[in-house]
Amino acid sequence: MPKLSNRPPKPPRHKSGKNVYAVVYTDGKKNNLGRWGSPEAKAAYARFEVEWWENHRRPIAERVPPTLTTTGTKTDTTVSEVALAFLQYVEATKRPDNFTHYRIAVMDFLVKHFGTTPADDFTAGSLNLIREAMIQSRRFCRLGVNDYTRRVVTLFQWGVSVGMVDRVTAWGLGTVKPLEPGHPGTFDHAEREYVTDDVIIATLPILPPTLQAMIKLQRLTGMRPSEVFNMLVGDIDTKSVPGI
């Protein structure tokens, strides 16, 4: 719960280009009230101040951060619009395999079931429906469902950072807890077992040289298979080891 002071925050000036705006900060987020000194900005702050005082009179357990709905923090942006922008961001900043996981969670489940829904109407109950669809698909184990559900929440948190989603929406999604072992309809994979050295020694001679080298490297370093596959020549330190 954000801390609430004894007085509502006053709107300072914020300059953007040649224009100066009145802003107010709540929960560390800057909210634009309009051009400084304009009737619209004064009216927006007056509405915010009334909402703040009404909230402050409530018992502490019932207090909520001012939503500033009158200043345009909530929009009609749809889930599909946020999803498209988010996937473009992920594709440009994440590894291809990570992007694939985001694409599956977003396109196969979120957009499929809630694509036309306004982003700020997507609630914790909506997220639970998405998660149930993942469970029913039988495509993922319990940990996989938790991971893909978390990726959906990450999308909305990113949406807050770029002004496409209201922060209260993302906060509500964060209240959904991960599935515990034994959750109805879920399954867990058996724990992976080590491959013994005698099996490795017997298998190496029948493998191509590239696979032999990959297995030997993994055996010596403890690298994950994905790390071996993704390793590039430039990742190898050839300066600190003599003879390489």
VOPAGU-2260 file (C-alpha; in pm, 1 decimal, decimal comma):
REM VOPAGU-2260
SITE   aa  ch    i         X         Y         Z
SITE  MET   A    0       0,0       0,0       0,0
SITE  PRO   A    1     156,7     334,3     -99,2
SITE  LYS   A    2     216,2     581,8     180,8
SITE  LEU   A    3     -39,1     861,5     202,0
SITE  SER   A    4      79,3    1194,4     344,6
SITE  ASN   A    5    -136,1    1437,8     544,6
SITE  ARG   A    6    -182,0    1671,2     248,0
SITE  PRO   A    7    -234,3    1603,3    -121,8
SITE  PRO   A    8      66,5    1668,1    -346,8
SITE  LYS   A    9      74,3    2006,1    -517,0
SITE  PRO   A   10     118,1    2019,8    -895,1
SITE  PRO   A   11     467,7    2138,8    -992,7
SITE  ARG   A   12     561,3    2270,4   -1334,1
SITE  HIS   A   13     689,4    2034,9   -1603,4
SITE  LYS   A   14     838,7    2168,1   -1925,7
SITE  SER   A   15     808,8    1971,3   -2248,9
SITE  GLY   A   16     947,5    2153,4   -2548,5
SITE  LYS   A   17     797,1    2502,9   -2556,0
SITE  ASN   A   18     499,9    2404,7   -2338,1
SITE  VAL   A   19     478,6    2399,9   -1957,5
SITE  TYR   A   20     240,3    2154,3   -1792,0
SITE  ALA   A   21     102,9    2103,8   -1443,2
SITE  VAL   A   22     170,3    1755,2   -1311,7
SITE  VAL   A   23      97,8    1561,1    -996,3
SITE  TYR   A   24     288,9    1258,4    -869,6
SITE  THR   A   25     114,8     954,5    -720,7
SITE  ASP   A   26     295,3     629,4    -641,0
SITE  GLY   A   27     601,9     769,0    -814,4
SITE  LYS   A   28     415,7     817,8   -1142,6
SITE  LYS   A   29     384,8    1155,3   -1312,9
SITE  ASN   A   30      30,5    1245,5   -1422,8
SITE  ASN   A   31     -22,1    1533,1   -1664,4
SITE  LEU   A   32    -306,8    1764,1   -1560,6
SITE  GLY   A   33    -288,9    1994,1   -1860,9
SITE  ARG   A   34    -117,0    2318,7   -1957,7
SITE  TRP   A   35       6,0    2512,7   -1654,5
SITE  GLY   A   36    -245,4    2772,9   -1534,1
SITE  SER   A   37    -518,5    2661,1   -1774,6
SITE  PRO   A   38    -878,4    2615,7   -1651,0
SITE  GLU   A   39    -855,3    2247,7   -1749,3
SITE  ALA   A   40    -547,8    2189,8   -1533,8
SITE  LYS   A   41    -702,3    2370,9   -1235,9
SITE  ALA   A   42   -1025,1    2170,1   -1269,0
SITE  ALA   A   43    -833,8    1843,2   -1300,5
SITE  TYR   A   44    -634,3    1917,5    -985,2
SITE  ALA   A   45    -948,4    2019,1    -797,7
SITE  ARG   A   46   -1109,0    1684,2    -880,8
SITE  PHE   A   47    -791,6    1503,5    -778,3
SITE  GLU   A   48    -779,1    1694,0    -447,7
SITE  VAL   A   49   -1140,9    1603,0    -365,1
SITE  GLU   A   50   -1070,9    1237,5    -442,0
SITE  TRP   A   51    -754,1    1246,0    -231,7
SITE  TRP   A   52    -931,2    1390,5      74,9
SITE  GLU   A   53   -1220,6    1144,0      44,4
SITE  ASN   A   54    -970,1     861,9      31,4
SITE  HIS   A   55    -772,8    1000,6     327,2
SITE  ARG   A   56   -1081,6     997,9     549,5
SITE  ARG   A   57   -1122,8     624,0     507,5
SITE  PRO   A   58    -971,9     374,2     753,2
SITE  ILE   A   59    -612,5     290,8     659,8
SITE  ALA   A   60    -705,7     -65,1     557,3
SITE  GLU   A   61    -958,5      70,2     305,0
SITE  ARG   A   62    -740,7     337,5     147,1
SITE  VAL   A   63    -648,2     313,0    -219,8
SITE  PRO   A   64    -421,5     535,1    -430,3
SITE  PRO   A   65    -607,4     811,4    -618,6
SITE  THR   A   66    -679,3     675,6    -965,0
SITE  LEU   A   67    -684,6    1013,2   -1138,5
SITE  THR   A   68    -948,5     877,0   -1374,8
SITE  THR   A   69   -1046,9    1237,1   -1456,2
SITE  THR   A   70    -699,9    1309,0   -1592,4
SITE  GLY   A   71    -699,4    1032,2   -1850,2
SITE  THR   A   72    -489,7     759,5   -1686,2
SITE  LYS   A   73    -737,8     500,2   -1815,9
SITE  THR   A   74    -778,1     468,4   -2190,5
SITE  ASP   A   75    -973,4     265,9   -2444,3
SITE  THR   A   76    -656,1      88,7   -2557,0
SITE  THR   A   77    -736,1    -275,8   -2624,5
SITE  VAL   A   78    -542,8    -578,9   -2509,1
SITE  SER   A   79    -444,6    -651,0   -2871,4
SITE  GLU   A   80    -293,3    -304,2   -2912,8
SITE  VAL   A   81     -85,1    -338,7   -2597,4
SITE  ALA   A   82      12,9    -692,6   -2699,0
SITE  LEU   A   83     135,7    -583,7   -3043,4
SITE  ALA   A   84     347,9    -302,6   -2901,5
SITE  PHE   A   85     484,7    -529,4   -2627,2
SITE  LEU   A   86     582,3    -809,8   -2866,7
SITE  GLN   A   87     763,4    -561,0   -3088,3
SITE  TYR   A   88     955,2    -445,9   -2780,9
SITE  VAL   A   89    1035,7    -803,8   -2674,5
SITE  GLU   A   90    1146,7    -904,3   -3022,5
SITE  ALA   A   91    1387,4    -610,6   -3031,8
SITE  THR   A   92    1531,5    -661,9   -2682,4
SITE  LYS   A   93    1510,0   -1033,5   -2590,9
SITE  ARG   A   94    1671,4   -1350,2   -2722,0
SITE  PRO   A   95    1472,8   -1531,9   -2995,8
SITE  ASP   A   96    1388,7   -1828,7   -2771,0
SITE  ASN   A   97    1261,1   -1593,9   -2498,5
SITE  PHE   A   98    1054,4   -1403,5   -2754,0
SITE  THR   A   99     895,1   -1732,6   -2863,8
SITE  HIS   A  100     771,4   -1799,7   -2511,5
SITE  TYR   A  101     624,1   -1450,4   -2486,0
SITE  ARG   A  102     457,3   -1488,1   -2825,9
SITE  ILE   A  103     289,8   -1813,7   -2723,0
SITE  ALA   A  104     159,7   -1672,8   -2393,8
SITE  VAL   A  105      39,4   -1350,3   -2555,2
SITE  MET   A  106    -100,5   -1464,6   -2890,1
SITE  ASP   A  107    -221,5   -1818,8   -2814,7
SITE  PHE   A  108    -397,9   -1726,9   -2492,7
SITE  LEU   A  109    -420,9   -1357,4   -2402,2
SITE  VAL   A  110    -513,7   -1214,9   -2743,5
SITE  LYS   A  111    -716,3   -1521,6   -2840,9
SITE  HIS   A  112    -950,2   -1484,5   -2543,6
SITE  PHE   A  113    -933,2   -1111,1   -2458,8
SITE  GLY   A  114    -792,3    -935,9   -2766,2
SITE  THR   A  115   -1081,2    -691,2   -2809,0
SITE  THR   A  116   -1115,0    -619,1   -2436,0
SITE  PRO   A  117   -1001,8    -274,4   -2315,2
SITE  ALA   A  118    -669,2    -329,3   -2139,8
SITE  ASP   A  119    -791,6    -165,3   -1819,1
SITE  ASP   A  120   -1090,0    -401,0   -1806,7
SITE  PHE   A  121    -858,0    -701,9   -1786,6
SITE  THR   A  122    -879,0    -808,2   -1421,4
SITE  ALA   A  123    -733,1   -1072,9   -1194,3
SITE  GLY   A  124   -1041,4   -1282,0   -1276,9
SITE  SER   A  125    -956,7   -1250,8   -1647,2
SITE  LEU   A  126    -602,0   -1366,6   -1576,0
SITE  ASN   A  127    -737,3   -1667,3   -1388,7
SITE  LEU   A  128    -945,0   -1758,0   -1695,7
SITE  ILE   A  129    -634,5   -1733,6   -1913,0
SITE  ARG   A  130    -447,5   -1956,8   -1673,2
SITE  GLU   A  131    -729,1   -2210,6   -1670,4
SITE  ALA   A  132    -715,8   -2219,1   -2051,9
SITE  MET   A  133    -344,2   -2297,4   -2027,8
SITE  ILE   A  134    -415,8   -2579,5   -1784,3
SITE  GLN   A  135    -689,7   -2725,7   -2004,0
SITE  SER   A  136    -465,7   -2716,1   -2312,1
SITE  ARG   A  137    -230,3   -2966,6   -2144,2
SITE  ARG   A  138      56,9   -2800,2   -2329,8
SITE  PHE   A  139     246,9   -2697,8   -2018,0
SITE  CYS   A  140     331,6   -2844,4   -1680,7
SITE  ARG   A  141     237,0   -2653,9   -1365,4
SITE  LEU   A  142     564,6   -2460,3   -1362,1
SITE  GLY   A  143     516,9   -2378,5   -1729,5
SITE  VAL   A  144     168,3   -2242,2   -1660,3
SITE  ASN   A  145     311,7   -2026,2   -1381,4
SITE  ASP   A  146     584,0   -1898,2   -1612,3
SITE  TYR   A  147     345,6   -1811,5   -1896,7
SITE  THR   A  148     102,7   -1645,7   -1655,2
SITE  ARG   A  149     387,5   -1433,3   -1523,0
SITE  ARG   A  150     470,7   -1329,8   -1880,0
SITE  VAL   A  151     115,9   -1201,4   -1925,8
SITE  VAL   A  152     149,9    -993,8   -1607,7
SITE  THR   A  153     483,3    -861,1   -1736,7
SITE  LEU   A  154     303,6    -737,3   -2049,5
SITE  PHE   A  155      64,7    -525,1   -1844,2
SITE  GLN   A  156     345,1    -395,5   -1621,8
SITE  TRP   A  157     530,7    -288,4   -1934,3
SITE  GLY   A  158     208,4    -125,6   -2055,5
SITE  VAL   A  159     207,0      90,3   -1742,0
SITE  SER   A  160     564,3     204,4   -1811,5
SITE  VAL   A  161     468,8     333,0   -2157,5
SITE  GLY   A  162     135,1     484,5   -2057,4
SITE  MET   A  163     -89,4     227,2   -2228,4
SITE  VAL   A  164    -221,6      63,5   -1910,0
SITE  ASP   A  165    -338,9     206,4   -1578,6
SITE  ARG   A  166    -112,6     113,1   -1288,2
SITE  VAL   A  167    -407,5     -12,2   -1081,8
SITE  THR   A  168    -478,4    -271,1   -1353,3
SITE  ALA   A  169    -124,2    -409,4   -1333,3
SITE  TRP   A  170    -135,7    -402,8    -953,0
SITE  GLY   A  171    -451,3    -615,1    -953,7
SITE  LEU   A  172    -292,3    -876,7   -1179,5
SITE  GLY   A  173       2,7    -899,2    -943,1
SITE  THR   A  174    -227,8   -1033,1    -670,8
SITE  VAL   A  175    -270,5   -1364,1    -857,3
SITE  LYS   A  176     -51,6   -1618,4    -680,9
SITE  PRO   A  177     142,6   -1899,4    -857,4
SITE  LEU   A  178     -12,2   -2245,2    -871,0
SITE  GLU   A  179      97,0   -2473,6    -589,7
SITE  PRO   A  180     193,5   -2842,6    -639,8
SITE  GLY   A  181    -114,1   -3059,9    -676,1
SITE  HIS   A  182    -336,9   -2787,9    -819,5
SITE  PRO   A  183    -636,8   -2956,6    -989,5
SITE  GLY   A  184    -576,1   -3027,2   -1357,5
SITE  THR   A  185    -202,2   -2959,7   -1349,0
SITE  PHE   A  186      88,9   -3198,8   -1376,4
SITE  ASP   A  187     458,7   -3186,5   -1293,8
SITE  HIS   A  188     740,6   -3349,2   -1487,7
SITE  ALA   A  189     952,3   -3606,9   -1313,3
SITE  GLU   A  190    1284,1   -3476,2   -1187,4
SITE  ARG   A  191    1557,5   -3511,9   -1447,8
SITE  GLU   A  192    1820,2   -3775,0   -1380,8
SITE  TYR   A  193    2191,5   -3753,2   -1453,3
SITE  VAL   A  194    2336,9   -3941,9   -1749,3
SITE  THR   A  195    2613,8   -4167,6   -1623,0
SITE  ASP   A  196    2965,9   -4148,3   -1765,0
SITE  ASP   A  197    2954,1   -4502,5   -1906,1
SITE  VAL   A  198    2650,6   -4407,2   -2118,3
SITE  ILE   A  199    2828,6   -4093,2   -2241,0
SITE  ILE   A  200    3145,3   -4287,3   -2329,2
SITE  ALA   A  201    2947,5   -4550,3   -2519,1
SITE  THR   A  202    2747,9   -4288,7   -2710,2
SITE  LEU   A  203    3021,7   -4044,7   -2816,0
SITE  PRO   A  204    3180,9   -4262,1   -3092,2
SITE  ILE   A  205    2857,4   -4282,4   -3292,0
SITE  LEU   A  206    2789,5   -3907,9   -3285,3
SITE  PRO   A  207    2905,7   -3644,3   -3538,2
SITE  PRO   A  208    3212,0   -3442,3   -3429,2
SITE  THR   A  209    3004,5   -3132,4   -3353,1
SITE  LEU   A  210    2773,8   -3317,0   -3114,4
SITE  GLN   A  211    3072,0   -3489,3   -2954,0
SITE  ALA   A  212    3230,7   -3151,8   -2881,0
SITE  MET   A  213    2905,2   -3011,8   -2743,3
SITE  ILE   A  214    2855,9   -3306,5   -2507,8
SITE  LYS   A  215    3216,0   -3294,4   -2386,5
SITE  LEU   A  216    3187,0   -2922,3   -2320,8
SITE  GLN   A  217    2862,4   -2968,5   -2131,7
SITE  ARG   A  218    3012,0   -3253,8   -1928,8
SITE  LEU   A  219    3312,2   -3039,8   -1828,6
SITE  THR   A  220    3129,2   -2715,5   -1752,1
SITE  GLY   A  221    2778,9   -2814,9   -1638,2
SITE  MET   A  222    2625,0   -2589,3   -1902,3
SITE  ARG   A  223    2258,3   -2625,5   -1991,0
SITE  PRO   A  224    2181,5   -2769,9   -2337,8
SITE  SER   A  225    2032,7   -2436,0   -2445,6
SITE  GLU   A  226    2351,9   -2256,8   -2337,7
SITE  VAL   A  227    2563,8   -2492,7   -2547,5
SITE  PHE   A  228    2337,2   -2444,3   -2851,4
SITE  ASN   A  229    2340,2   -2065,3   -2818,1
SITE  MET   A  230    2715,1   -2029,9   -2759,6
SITE  LEU   A  231    2906,0   -1839,2   -3028,8
SITE  VAL   A  232    3276,0   -1839,9   -3116,3
SITE  GLY   A  233    3299,7   -1487,8   -2979,5
SITE  ASP   A  234    3184,3   -1614,1   -2638,1
SITE  ILE   A  235    3502,6   -1820,0   -2598,1
SITE  ASP   A  236    3787,7   -1652,1   -2409,8
SITE  THR   A  237    4096,8   -1729,8   -2617,8
SITE  LYS   A  238    4331,7   -1488,7   -2440,1
SITE  SER   A  239    4349,5   -1611,8   -2082,0
SITE  VAL   A  240    4402,2   -1984,8   -2165,5
SITE  PRO   A  241    4748,9   -2072,1   -2306,5
SITE  GLY   A  242    4756,8   -2269,3   -2628,7
SITE  ILE   A  243    4413,2   -2164,3   -2760,5
